């Protein structure tokens, strides 16, 4: 699991700074300006699984694990999400984030993920909602996605969802789907230094 997390963070690093070779990582446990070159932030599989178990009875859980400032230039959030089996009317609606790129890496379960297209019944999350303040920054929710790209995803699959891209799980075929989510935050709207209490 640590190799998966390190690979995802390497992808995030390459996508976010494209060509900047002297970026340093600020450890989420320290809110000081910068750590020495070579510092890194670890998220263990034990911590991820503990959060999944803690919220196992909930139909949907999206838990932020860390938000790290990368050399003061941008933030990276790491979280874990689990969603219970759904289909049809239970599937709810879509969401999009205006400033965050999300990278999903499926740990367990399978589902149909729809991206792009359009959503009806749009409403913005209030500015003080945890979706905005901790998880994703400014975001809009809506109904089921129309005319989007649908794909089946399962363990090991990775999907990169850019800003302003509606996304929605139209159906979850296993008992649940669990995925690690890495959030690239170039506008620094997420709270750097965040750790769950």
C-alpha positions in Angstrom: 0.0 0.0 0.0 2.9 2.4 0.8 4.2 1.8 -2.7 0.8 2.7 -4.2 0.6 5.9 -2.1 4.2 6.8 -3.1 3.5 6.2 -6.8 0.3 8.4 -6.6 2.2 11.2 -4.9 4.9 11.0 -7.6 2.1 11.3 -10.2 0.7 14.3 -8.4 4.1 15.9 -8.1 4.8 15.5 -11.9 1.3 16.8 -12.8 1.4 19.8 -10.5 4.9 21.3 -10.9 5.9 20.1 -14.4 9.5 20.9 -14.6 10.2 22.4 -11.1 12.9 20.2 -9.7 13.6 21.9 -6.3 10.2 21.5 -4.7 10.2 20.5 -1.0 7.5 18.8 1.0 6.1 20.4 4.1 5.2 17.7 6.6 1.5 18.0 7.6 2.5 17.7 11.3 4.5 20.9 11.0 3.0 24.2 10.0 6.3 26.0 9.8 7.4 27.5 6.5 9.4 24.7 5.0 11.2 21.5 6.0 14.7 20.7 4.9 15.2 19.1 1.5 14.2 15.5 1.4 11.4 15.7 4.1 8.3 13.7 3.2 4.8 12.9 4.6 3.8 9.3 5.2 0.3 7.9 5.3 0.3 4.3 6.4 -2.1 1.6 5.2 -3.0 1.1 8.9 -4.2 4.7 9.1 -6.2 4.3 5.9 -7.9 1.1 7.0 -8.6 2.5 10.4 -10.5 5.4 8.9 -12.5 3.0 6.7 -13.4 0.9 9.7 -14.3 3.9 11.8 -17.0 4.9 9.3 -17.9 1.5 8.0 -21.6 1.9 9.1 -22.0 5.0 7.0 -23.4 4.7 3.4 -20.9 7.3 2.2 -17.7 8.5 4.0 -15.1 10.9 2.6 -12.3 11.4 5.2 -9.4 13.7 4.7 -6.2 12.2 6.1 -3.6 15.0 5.4 -3.3 18.3 3.6 0.3 19.1 2.9 1.8 22.4 1.6 4.4 21.7 -1.1 7.1 24.3 -0.7 4.4 26.9 -0.1 3.5 26.7 -3.9 0.5 24.4 -3.8 -1.3 21.9 -1.5 -1.9 18.2 -1.8 -4.7 16.5 0.1 -4.9 12.7 0.7 -8.1 11.1 1.8 -10.0 7.8 1.7 -13.6 7.4 0.5 -16.0 4.4 0.8 -19.4 4.2 -0.7 -22.0 1.4 -0.1 -23.6 -0.6 -2.9 -26.1 1.5 -4.9 -28.1 1.4 -8.1 -30.9 3.3 -9.8 -32.5 6.0 -7.6 -30.1 5.2 -4.7 -27.1 6.5 -6.8 -27.8 10.1 -5.9 -26.3 12.9 -8.0 -23.0 14.2 -9.3 -20.5 16.8 -8.0 -17.8 18.9 -9.5 -15.0 21.0 -7.9 -13.9 24.3 -9.4 -10.3 24.4 -8.2 -9.2 20.8 -7.3 -7.9 17.9 -9.4 -8.8 14.6 -7.9 -6.9 11.3 -8.4 -8.8 8.2 -7.4 -7.0 4.9 -6.8 -9.4 2.0 -6.2 -8.4 -0.2 -3.2 -11.4 -2.5 -3.2 -14.8 -3.0 -4.8 -16.2 -2.1 -8.2 -18.4 0.5 -9.6 -19.4 2.5 -12.6 -18.0 6.0 -12.6 -19.3 8.7 -15.0 -17.4 11.9 -15.7 -18.0 14.9 -17.9 -21.4 15.7 -19.4 -23.8 17.9 -17.5 -25.9 17.9 -14.3 -29.3 19.4 -13.7 -30.6 20.9 -10.4 -27.2 22.6 -9.6 -26.5 24.1 -6.2 -23.2 25.3 -4.7 -22.1 23.9 -1.4 -22.2 26.6 1.3 -18.7 28.1 2.0 -18.6 26.7 5.5 -19.5 23.1 4.5 -16.7 20.5 5.1 -16.8 19.6 1.4 -15.5 23.2 0.8 -13.4 23.9 3.9 -11.5 20.6 4.2 -12.1 18.2 1.2 -12.5 19.9 -2.1 -12.8 23.7 -2.0 -15.6 25.4 -3.9 -17.9 22.7 -5.3 -21.3 22.3 -7.0 -23.7 19.3 -6.7 -26.4 18.3 -9.0 -28.5 15.5 -10.3 -27.4 12.4 -12.3 -24.9 13.2 -15.1 -26.3 13.3 -18.6 -24.1 12.6 -21.7 -21.0 11.8 -19.7 -18.3 9.1 -20.2 -19.0 5.9 -18.3 -16.4 3.4 -17.2 -16.2 0.4 -14.9 -13.5 0.7 -12.3 -12.1 -1.8 -9.8 -9.1 -2.6 -7.6 -5.9 -1.0 -8.9 -7.6 1.4 -11.3 -6.7 5.1 -11.3 -8.9 7.9 -12.6 -7.7 11.6 -12.8 -10.6 14.1 -12.6 -9.7 17.7 -13.5 -11.4 20.8 -12.1 -14.9 21.6 -13.4 -15.5 18.0 -14.4 -18.8 16.6 -13.2 -18.4 13.1 -11.7 -20.8 10.5 -10.3 -21.0 6.9 -9.4 -24.1 5.7 -11.3 -23.9 2.2 -9.7 -21.7 0.4 -7.2 -21.9 -3.4 -7.8 -19.9 -4.7 -4.9 -20.9 -4.3 -1.2 -18.8 -1.2 -1.2 -16.1 0.6 -3.1 -13.1 2.0 -1.2 -10.6 4.4 -2.9 -7.7 6.6 -2.0 -8.2 10.1 -3.3 -5.3 12.5 -3.8 -6.4 16.1 -4.3 -4.1 18.6 -6.1 -4.7 22.1 -4.8 -2.8 24.7 -6.9 -4.9 27.6 -5.5 -4.3 26.6 -1.8 -7.9 26.5 -0.9 -7.5 23.5 1.4 -6.2 23.8 5.0 -2.5 23.0 4.8 -1.4 21.2 7.9 -4.7 19.4 8.3 -4.8 16.1 10.1 -7.9 14.3 11.5 -8.4 14.7 15.3 
